[in-house]
Amino acid sequence: MLRLGYAAVISILVFSGMEAYRIQGVASEQHVGIYRQYVKQDEAVSRLRRINWLTGNYVRDYFLSANPDRSANLRAQIQDLKTQSLQAFGDLEQVNTGDSSVLSLKVKLREYWAKLEPIPKSMAAIGAPVAYQFIQHEVVPRRSRISDILRQISDKAQATLQKQELEFTGKRHDAVRRLL
């Protein structure tokens, strides 16, 4: 009878240990998944911020340059950055399907590139005061709107991560209570 009691206790301990290991594995997978999604989104947002900043600088440099092939250089730079922007936006869209901020960003990016692409051809001969006005009234506000939307997306992602971490912690506590 005593042996049967020890066997039952040992069986319960082995079962509890295996169950704890399974619960920890599931919890770890969920935790890693949450962070992977956050990191993927953060990388896309960072790339879009960098592209947004570089594009404004390239346009400014274009107007300051006296280089005869400045139009070709800007055209190539804009095309390269637009391609990178589309890739980064695609990555962001995969992680944030249906988010209103992402949809708004899509519209603003489209407007931004539509305003920038004709510059090398249509604005090569303008003077410094007109170039300055163009940058201040067309480029800077669009760039700022894109930055604001990217900041909103980052803030939402941060809040979602914190919420998911709290949920994760709650689930772990519940699992521990079930084992005890």
MDAnalysis code that builds the backbone (N, CA, C; Angstrom):
import MDAnalysis as mda
import numpy as np

u = mda.Universe.empty(540, n_residues=180, atom_resindex=np.repeat(np.arange(180), 3), trajectory=True)
u.add_TopologyAttr("name", ["N", "CA", "C"] * 180)
u.add_TopologyAttr("resid", np.arange(1, 181))
u.add_TopologyAttr("resname", ["MET", "LEU", "ARG", "LEU", "GLY", "TYR", "ALA", "ALA", "VAL", "ILE", "SER", "ILE", "LEU", "VAL", "PHE", "SER", "GLY", "MET", "GLU", "ALA", "TYR", "ARG", "ILE", "GLN", "GLY", "VAL", "ALA", "SER", "GLU", "GLN", "HIS", "VAL", "GLY", "ILE", "TYR", "ARG", "GLN", "TYR", "VAL", "LYS", "GLN", "ASP", "GLU", "ALA", "VAL", "SER", "ARG", "LEU", "ARG", "ARG", "ILE", "ASN", "TRP", "LEU", "THR", "GLY", "ASN", "TYR", "VAL", "ARG", "ASP", "TYR", "PHE", "LEU", "SER", "ALA", "ASN", "PRO", "ASP", "ARG", "SER", "ALA", "ASN", "LEU", "ARG", "ALA", "GLN", "ILE", "GLN", "ASP", "LEU", "LYS", "THR", "GLN", "SER", "LEU", "GLN", "ALA", "PHE", "GLY", "ASP", "LEU", "GLU", "GLN", "VAL", "ASN", "THR", "GLY", "ASP", "SER", "SER", "VAL", "LEU", "SER", "LEU", "LYS", "VAL", "LYS", "LEU", "ARG", "GLU", "TYR", "TRP", "ALA", "LYS", "LEU", "GLU", "PRO", "ILE", "PRO", "LYS", "SER", "MET", "ALA", "ALA", "ILE", "GLY", "ALA", "PRO", "VAL", "ALA", "TYR", "GLN", "PHE", "ILE", "GLN", "HIS", "GLU", "VAL", "VAL", "PRO", "ARG", "ARG", "SER", "ARG", "ILE", "SER", "ASP", "ILE", "LEU", "ARG", "GLN", "ILE", "SER", "ASP", "LYS", "ALA", "GLN", "ALA", "THR", "LEU", "GLN", "LYS", "GLN", "GLU", "LEU", "GLU", "PHE", "THR", "GLY", "LYS", "ARG", "HIS", "ASP", "ALA", "VAL", "ARG", "ARG", "LEU", "LEU"])
u.atoms.positions = np.array([
    [0.817, -1.181, 0.000],
    [0.000, 0.000, 0.000],
    [0.872, 1.261, 0.000],
    [1.948, 1.212, 0.823],
    [2.857, 2.350, 0.884],
    [3.535, 2.582, -0.464],
    [3.937, 1.498, -1.108],
    [4.561, 1.614, -2.436],
    [3.582, 2.227, -3.433],
    [2.347, 1.855, -3.358],
    [1.329, 2.391, -4.248],
    [1.152, 3.897, -4.027],
    [1.223, 4.323, -2.774],
    [1.128, 5.749, -2.437],
    [2.305, 6.531, -3.003],
    [3.537, 5.981, -2.819],
    [4.731, 6.635, -3.376],
    [4.656, 6.703, -4.907],
    [4.199, 5.651, -5.499],
    [4.070, 5.607, -6.962],
    [3.071, 6.648, -7.443],
    [1.987, 6.819, -6.702],
    [0.985, 7.825, -7.086],
    [1.571, 9.236, -6.963],
    [2.289, 9.503, -5.868],
    [2.902, 10.825, -5.666],
    [3.939, 11.095, -6.755],
    [4.768, 10.115, -7.032],
    [5.790, 10.283, -8.078],
    [5.126, 10.486, -9.439],
    [4.065, 9.763, -9.718],
    [3.340, 9.930, -10.987],
    [2.782, 11.341, -11.107],
    [2.226, 11.825, -10.012],
    [1.678, 13.200, -10.025],
    [2.806, 14.212, -10.249],
    [3.945, 14.004, -9.605],
    [5.082, 14.914, -9.789],
    [5.596, 14.891, -11.230],
    [5.706, 13.707, -11.789],
    [6.163, 13.589, -13.178],
    [5.168, 14.266, -14.115],
    [3.877, 14.000, -13.906],
    [2.844, 14.641, -14.737],
    [2.902, 16.164, -14.596],
    [3.028, 16.646, -13.367],
    [3.089, 18.092, -13.130],
    [4.311, 18.706, -13.816],
    [5.424, 18.014, -13.724],
    [6.641, 18.507, -14.375],
    [6.492, 18.567, -15.885],
    [5.897, 17.520, -16.456],
    [5.694, 17.509, -17.909],
    [4.700, 18.592, -18.318],
    [3.655, 18.762, -17.546],
    [2.651, 19.792, -17.842],
    [3.269, 21.185, -17.733],
    [4.096, 21.403, -16.712],
    [4.771, 22.695, -16.543],
    [5.701, 22.974, -17.730],
    [6.405, 21.947, -18.168],
    [7.293, 22.093, -19.317],
    [6.507, 22.439, -20.578],
    [5.369, 21.779, -20.787],
    [4.517, 22.057, -21.954],
    [3.969, 23.479, -21.901],
    [3.489, 23.879, -20.731],
    [2.934, 25.231, -20.578],
    [4.020, 26.271, -20.819],
    [5.212, 26.027, -20.291],
    [6.313, 26.973, -20.493],
    [6.682, 27.062, -21.966],
    [6.663, 25.944, -22.662],
    [6.971, 25.946, -24.099],
    [5.956, 26.748, -24.892],
    [4.681, 26.555, -24.607],
    [3.617, 27.300, -25.297],
    [3.739, 28.790, -24.981],
    [3.965, 29.096, -23.712],
    [4.087, 30.498, -23.305],
    [5.294, 31.154, -23.973],
    [6.384, 30.444, -24.042],
    [7.583, 30.995, -24.683],
    [7.355, 31.258, -26.167],
    [6.671, 30.332, -26.842],
    [6.363, 30.528, -28.261],
    [5.494, 31.762, -28.465],
    [4.497, 31.953, -27.605],
    [3.637, 33.125, -27.708],
    [4.438, 34.397, -27.483],
    [5.295, 34.369, -26.483],
    [6.113, 35.537, -26.155],
    [7.039, 35.896, -27.319],
    [7.682, 34.909, -27.883],
    [8.580, 35.139, -29.024],
    [7.795, 35.667, -30.224],
    [6.609, 35.116, -30.458],
    [5.765, 35.583, -31.564],
    [5.383, 37.044, -31.420],
    [5.044, 37.442, -30.204],
    [4.691, 38.842, -29.933],
    [5.867, 39.745, -30.269],
    [7.053, 39.390, -29.813],
    [8.231, 40.217, -30.069],
    [8.648, 40.205, -31.536],
    [8.512, 39.079, -32.201],
    [8.850, 39.027, -33.636],
    [7.995, 40.007, -34.425],
    [6.706, 40.009, -34.130],
    [5.802, 40.920, -34.827],
    [6.181, 42.369, -34.537],
    [6.474, 42.671, -33.290],
    [6.856, 44.040, -32.918],
    [8.151, 44.451, -33.619],
    [9.135, 43.557, -33.620],
    [10.430, 43.868, -34.242],
    [10.266, 44.070, -35.742],
    [9.485, 43.217, -36.383],
    [9.268, 43.350, -37.833],
    [8.615, 44.696, -38.154],
    [7.626, 45.064, -37.370],
    [6.954, 46.342, -37.582],
    [7.906, 47.497, -37.306],
    [8.668, 47.406, -36.238],
    [9.597, 48.481, -35.884],
    [10.677, 48.658, -36.947],
    [11.154, 47.563, -37.516],
    [12.154, 47.650, -38.592],
    [11.575, 48.364, -39.812],
    [10.342, 48.032, -40.180],
    [9.705, 48.674, -41.334],
    [9.501, 50.163, -41.074],
    [9.048, 50.515, -39.885],
    [8.836, 51.926, -39.538],
    [10.168, 52.676, -39.553],
    [11.205, 52.064, -39.020],
    [12.534, 52.712, -39.020],
    [13.045, 52.938, -40.443],
    [12.856, 51.951, -41.301],
    [13.278, 52.125, -42.697],
    [12.497, 53.249, -43.359],
    [11.191, 53.311, -43.118],
    [10.377, 54.381, -43.712],
    [10.788, 55.751, -43.179],
    [11.118, 55.830, -41.904],
    [11.612, 57.105, -41.338],
    [12.907, 57.528, -42.018],
    [13.817, 56.581, -42.171],
    [15.110, 56.872, -42.805],
    [14.903, 57.342, -44.251],
    [14.046, 56.653, -44.980],
    [13.767, 57.003, -46.379],
    [13.143, 58.389, -46.459],
    [12.211, 58.659, -45.578],
    [11.540, 59.956, -45.530],
    [12.560, 61.071, -45.297],
    [13.447, 60.860, -44.366],
    [14.475, 61.853, -44.046],
    [15.451, 62.027, -45.224],
    [15.924, 60.913, -45.788],
    [16.872, 60.986, -46.903],
    [16.278, 61.687, -48.123],
    [15.022, 61.400, -48.410],
    [14.386, 61.990, -49.586],
    [14.362, 63.501, -49.478],
    [13.978, 64.013, -48.323],
    [13.982, 65.463, -48.119],
    [15.375, 66.058, -48.284],
    [16.363, 65.352, -47.773],
    [17.747, 65.829, -47.910],
    [18.200, 65.818, -49.366],
    [17.847, 64.766, -50.096],
    [18.234, 64.692, -51.508],
    [17.602, 65.803, -52.328],
    [16.346, 66.115, -52.045],
    [15.675, 67.200, -52.773],
    [16.345, 68.535, -52.443],
    [16.629, 68.762, -51.181],
    [17.331, 69.987, -50.778],
    [18.692, 70.076, -51.473],
    [19.437, 68.981, -51.459],
    [20.759, 68.963, -52.099],
    [20.656, 69.212, -53.599],
    [19.612, 68.716, -54.207],
    [19.382, 68.926, -55.638],
    [19.303, 70.425, -55.944],
    [18.536, 71.144, -55.141],
    [18.380, 72.576, -55.381],
    [19.641, 73.369, -55.053],
    [20.486, 72.846, -54.185],
    [21.730, 73.526, -53.819],
    [22.878, 73.203, -54.781],
    [22.754, 72.131, -55.505],
    [23.843, 71.645, -56.353],
    [23.949, 72.434, -57.657],
    [25.192, 72.609, -58.093],
    [25.456, 73.209, -59.401],
    [25.936, 72.148, -60.390],
    [25.920, 70.913, -59.990],
    [26.375, 69.800, -60.799],
    [25.456, 69.647, -62.032],
    [26.024, 69.540, -63.232],
    [25.195, 69.444, -64.435],
    [24.335, 68.175, -64.513],
    [24.762, 67.113, -63.871],
    [23.948, 65.886, -63.918],
    [23.117, 65.680, -62.644],
    [22.807, 66.782, -61.993],
    [22.045, 66.705, -60.742],
    [20.635, 66.144, -60.958],
    [20.027, 66.423, -62.111],
    [18.681, 65.900, -62.380],
    [18.703, 64.380, -62.488],
    [19.693, 63.858, -63.197],
    [19.806, 62.398, -63.327],
    [20.084, 61.754, -61.968],
    [20.929, 62.413, -61.178],
    [21.234, 61.883, -59.845],
    [19.985, 61.841, -58.971],
    [19.233, 62.944, -58.960],
    [18.032, 62.979, -58.125],
    [16.997, 61.969, -58.622],
    [16.841, 61.856, -59.927],
    [15.887, 60.902, -60.476],
    [16.231, 59.482, -60.002],
    [17.521, 59.126, -60.057],
    [17.961, 57.793, -59.622],
    [17.767, 57.623, -58.108],
    [18.081, 58.663, -57.347],
    [17.918, 58.594, -55.894],
    [16.440, 58.424, -55.519],
    [15.584, 59.204, -56.156],
    [14.155, 59.117, -55.864],
    [13.626, 57.734, -56.232],
    [14.025, 57.233, -57.371],
    [13.552, 55.909, -57.792],
    [14.004, 54.824, -56.813],
    [15.272, 54.902, -56.402],
    [15.798, 53.922, -55.447],
    [15.054, 54.005, -54.113],
    [14.871, 55.216, -53.609],
    [14.189, 55.374, -52.328],
    [12.703, 54.991, -52.417],
    [12.091, 55.267, -53.544],
    [10.688, 54.884, -53.712],
    [10.562, 53.359, -53.680],
    [11.473, 52.678, -54.343],
    [11.469, 51.212, -54.335],
    [11.644, 50.685, -52.912],
    [12.600, 51.254, -52.186],
    [12.818, 50.856, -50.792],
    [11.592, 51.148, -49.936],
    [10.959, 52.285, -50.209],
    [9.768, 52.688, -49.475],
    [8.625, 51.697, -49.700],
    [8.436, 51.286, -50.944],
    [7.378, 50.321, -51.253],
    [7.636, 48.981, -50.557],
    [8.900, 48.570, -50.508],
    [9.244, 47.319, -49.832],
    [8.988, 47.420, -48.334],
    [9.429, 48.528, -47.736],
    [9.234, 48.718, -46.296],
    [7.748, 48.828, -45.968],
    [7.012, 49.539, -46.817],
    [5.576, 49.658, -46.577],
    [4.887, 48.298, -46.700],
    [5.308, 47.503, -47.667],
    [4.754, 46.157, -47.812],
    [4.979, 45.326, -46.562],
    [6.174, 45.422, -45.985],
    [6.468, 44.707, -44.740],
    [5.576, 45.196, -43.601],
    [5.405, 46.505, -43.536],
    [4.556, 47.091, -42.494],
    [3.103, 46.667, -42.676],
    [2.656, 46.651, -43.896],
    [1.276, 46.295, -44.197],
    [0.987, 44.827, -43.855],
    [1.983, 43.963, -44.027],
    [1.813, 42.546, -43.671],
    [1.547, 42.371, -42.190],
    [2.223, 43.168, -41.389],
    [2.095, 43.049, -39.942],
    [0.846, 43.773, -39.439],
    [0.456, 44.851, -40.108],
    [-0.657, 45.700, -39.659],
    [-1.775, 45.753, -40.687],
    [-2.361, 44.659, -41.001],
    [-3.434, 44.673, -41.997],
    [-4.667, 45.374, -41.436],
    [-5.201, 46.296, -42.216],
    [-6.438, 46.972, -41.846],
    [-6.303, 48.114, -40.861],
    [-5.114, 48.426, -40.402],
    [-4.912, 49.528, -39.464],
    [-5.145, 50.853, -40.187],
    [-5.945, 51.728, -39.602],
    [-6.281, 52.999, -40.256],
    [-5.048, 53.886, -40.448],
    [-4.107, 53.827, -39.524],
    [-2.878, 54.624, -39.670],
    [-2.057, 54.148, -40.860],
    [-2.015, 52.846, -41.060],
    [-1.261, 52.291, -42.186],
    [-1.933, 52.681, -43.504],
    [-3.256, 52.643, -43.517],
    [-3.979, 53.062, -44.725],
    [-3.745, 54.545, -45.011],
    [-3.740, 55.359, -43.979],
    [-3.459, 56.789, -44.132],
    [-2.027, 57.005, -44.630],
    [-1.103, 56.229, -44.101],
    [0.293, 56.327, -44.537],
    [0.418, 55.998, -46.017],
    [-0.319, 55.001, -46.471],
    [-0.272, 54.612, -47.883],
    [-0.658, 55.791, -48.777],
    [-1.718, 56.487, -48.396],
    [-2.179, 57.645, -49.163],
    [-1.127, 58.755, -49.145],
    [-0.578, 59.038, -47.975],
    [0.411, 60.125, -47.844],
    [1.700, 59.798, -48.592],
    [2.111, 58.545, -48.558],
    [3.309, 58.159, -49.316],
    [3.080, 58.319, -50.814],
    [1.920, 57.940, -51.269],
    [1.582, 58.085, -52.693],
    [1.642, 59.569, -53.099],
    [1.065, 60.443, -52.276],
    [1.090, 61.883, -52.551],
    [2.523, 62.423, -52.539],
    [3.304, 61.967, -51.586],
    [4.695, 62.419, -51.443],
    [5.508, 62.077, -52.688],
    [5.427, 60.829, -53.109],
    [6.196, 60.410, -54.289],
    [5.674, 61.100, -55.556],
    [4.380, 61.322, -55.631],
    [3.818, 62.029, -56.796],
    [4.323, 63.462, -56.865],
    [4.574, 64.067, -55.729],
    [5.099, 65.440, -55.698],
    [6.596, 65.468, -56.002],
    [7.317, 64.441, -55.601],
    [8.776, 64.441, -55.747],
    [9.268, 63.972, -57.112],
    [8.590, 63.010, -57.709],
    [9.088, 62.418, -58.959],
    [9.269, 63.420, -60.099],
    [8.406, 64.416, -60.278],
    [8.610, 65.341, -61.393],
    [9.705, 66.395, -61.173],
    [10.226, 66.517, -59.971],
    [11.186, 67.583, -59.662],
    [12.380, 67.614, -60.614],
    [13.069, 66.499, -60.869],
    [14.265, 66.577, -61.718],
    [13.986, 67.132, -63.112],
    [12.807, 66.893, -63.622],
    [12.483, 67.343, -64.968],
    [11.896, 68.753, -64.971],
    [10.988, 69.022, -64.060],
    [10.214, 70.260, -64.126],
    [10.812, 71.435, -63.348],
    [11.769, 71.187, -62.461],
    [12.248, 72.272, -61.614],
    [13.751, 72.513, -61.740],
    [14.343, 72.072, -62.808],
    [15.792, 72.194, -62.964],
    [16.250, 73.642, -63.095],
    [15.426, 74.491, -63.630],
    [15.863, 75.863, -63.916],
    [15.350, 76.909, -62.928],
    [14.710, 76.487, -61.835],
    [14.162, 77.496, -60.924],
    [15.249, 78.077, -60.035],
    [14.997, 79.271, -59.535],
    [15.968, 79.951, -58.680],
    [15.834, 79.519, -57.229],
    [16.786, 79.991, -56.432],
    [16.853, 79.614, -55.020],
    [15.601, 80.010, -54.229],
    [15.060, 81.229, -54.420],
    [13.867, 81.577, -53.629],
    [12.662, 80.667, -53.928],
    [12.462, 80.327, -55.185],
    [11.351, 79.450, -55.560],
    [11.605, 78.033, -55.027],
    [12.841, 77.589, -55.112],
    [13.192, 76.264, -54.593],
    [12.945, 76.199, -53.087],
    [13.335, 77.261, -52.391],
    [13.122, 77.310, -50.947],
    [11.625, 77.249, -50.625],
    [10.841, 78.029, -51.345],
    [9.390, 78.027, -51.129],
    [8.799, 76.642, -51.412],
    [9.266, 76.009, -52.457],
    [8.772, 74.673, -52.801],
    [9.067, 73.695, -51.663],
    [10.286, 73.724, -51.185],
    [10.659, 72.812, -50.095],
    [9.805, 73.090, -48.860],
    [9.669, 74.379, -48.507],
    [8.920, 74.738, -47.301],
    [7.418, 74.450, -47.402],
    [6.847, 74.624, -48.584],
    [5.395, 74.488, -48.728],
    [4.941, 73.138, -49.271],
    [5.817, 72.417, -49.916],
    [5.421, 71.135, -50.516],
    [6.111, 69.929, -49.885],
    [7.416, 70.010, -49.699],
    [8.168, 68.848, -49.210],
    [8.054, 68.709, -47.691],
    [8.355, 69.776, -46.969],
    [8.378, 69.701, -45.499],
    [7.025, 69.287, -44.910],
    [5.913, 69.897, -45.327],
    [4.636, 69.465, -44.727],
    [4.310, 67.989, -45.012],
    [4.595, 67.528, -46.201],
    [4.320, 66.119, -46.524],
    [5.236, 65.191, -45.717],
    [6.475, 65.580, -45.632],
    [7.430, 64.788, -44.857],
    [7.022, 64.751, -43.382],
    [6.562, 65.885, -42.875],
    [6.122, 65.952, -41.471],
    [4.886, 65.096, -41.233],
    [3.937, 65.099, -42.175],
    [2.736, 64.267, -42.027],
    [3.097, 62.785, -41.997],
    [4.016, 62.407, -42.870],
    [4.458, 61.007, -42.888],
    [5.140, 60.660, -41.564],
    [5.973, 61.551, -41.064],
    [6.640, 61.311, -39.771],
    [5.632, 61.181, -38.641],
    [4.605, 62.017, -38.660],
    [3.566, 61.956, -37.622],
    [2.829, 60.617, -37.662],
    [2.500, 60.156, -38.854],
    [1.799, 58.873, -38.981],
    [2.701, 57.730, -38.519],
    [3.973, 57.781, -38.888],
    [4.902, 56.739, -38.446],
    [5.027, 56.740, -36.920],
    [5.009, 57.917, -36.319],
    [5.052, 58.015, -34.859],
    [3.780, 57.391, -34.243],
    [2.618, 57.653, -34.859],
    [1.364, 57.055, -34.376],
    [1.430, 55.526, -34.447],
    [1.951, 55.028, -35.549],
    [2.066, 53.574, -35.714],
    [2.989, 52.993, -34.646],
    [4.110, 53.667, -34.390],
    [5.041, 53.201, -33.353],
    [4.394, 53.236, -31.972],
    [3.661, 54.310, -31.690],
    [2.997, 54.425, -30.386],
    [1.954, 53.327, -30.202],
    [1.179, 53.044, -31.260],
    [0.178, 51.966, -31.188],
    [0.869, 50.624, -30.963],
    [1.963, 50.408, -31.663],
    [2.688, 49.140, -31.528],
    [3.228, 48.981, -30.110],
    [3.736, 50.065, -29.558],
    [4.257, 50.026, -28.186],
    [3.134, 49.699, -27.200],
    [1.985, 50.334, -27.365],
    [0.845, 50.081, -26.483],
    [0.351, 48.638, -26.629],
    [0.307, 48.154, -27.856],
    [-0.124, 46.775, -28.100],
    [0.852, 45.794, -27.472],
    [2.141, 46.064, -27.595],
    [3.153, 45.194, -26.994],
    [2.985, 45.151, -25.481],
    [2.782, 46.296, -24.868],
    [2.599, 46.328, -23.414],
    [1.338, 45.570, -22.996],
    [0.269, 45.742, -23.760],
    [-0.980, 45.036, -23.462],
    [-0.780, 43.526, -23.584],
    [-0.102, 43.102, -24.654],
    [0.127, 41.675, -24.858],
    [1.048, 41.096, -23.787],
    [2.011, 41.893, -23.332],
    [2.884, 41.420, -22.256],
    [2.086, 41.209, -20.968],
    [1.150, 42.110, -20.685],
    [0.304, 41.953, -19.502],
    [-0.575, 40.710, -19.619],
    [-1.146, 40.502, -20.808],
    [-1.964, 39.309, -21.034],
    [-1.124, 38.049, -20.881],
    [0.075, 38.093, -21.417],
    [0.984, 36.957, -21.328],
    [1.312, 36.648, -19.870],
    [1.599, 37.671, -19.093],
    [1.914, 37.495, -17.676],
    [0.715, 36.905, -16.939],
    [-0.479, 37.401, -17.262],
    [-1.691, 36.865, -16.649],
    [-1.892, 35.394, -16.966],
    [-1.646, 35.029, -18.221],
    [-1.798, 33.619, -18.618],
    [-0.783, 32.733, -17.893],
    [0.427, 33.243, -17.726],
    [1.439, 32.458, -17.009],
    [1.036, 32.243, -15.560],
    [0.515, 33.300, -14.952],
    [0.065, 33.175, -13.559],
    [-1.086, 32.159, -13.439],
    [-2.015, 32.219, -14.401],
    [-3.119, 31.254, -14.405],
    [-2.601, 29.830, -14.552],
    [-1.623, 29.646, -15.420],
    [-1.058, 28.308, -15.619],
    [-0.393, 27.795, -14.360],
    [0.323, 28.677, -13.656],
    [0.975, 28.271, -12.414],
    [-0.076, 27.886, -11.373],
    [-1.145, 28.674, -11.286],
    [-2.220, 28.374, -10.338],
    [-2.861, 27.005, -10.641],
    [-3.013, 26.699, -11.931],
    [-3.596, 25.405, -12.294],
    [-2.704, 24.247, -11.872],
    [-1.404, 24.481, -11.956],
    [-0.485, 23.408, -11.548],
    [-0.508, 23.181, -10.044],
    [-0.716, 24.260, -9.318],
    [-0.721, 24.133, -7.850],
    [-2.075, 23.682, -7.409],
])
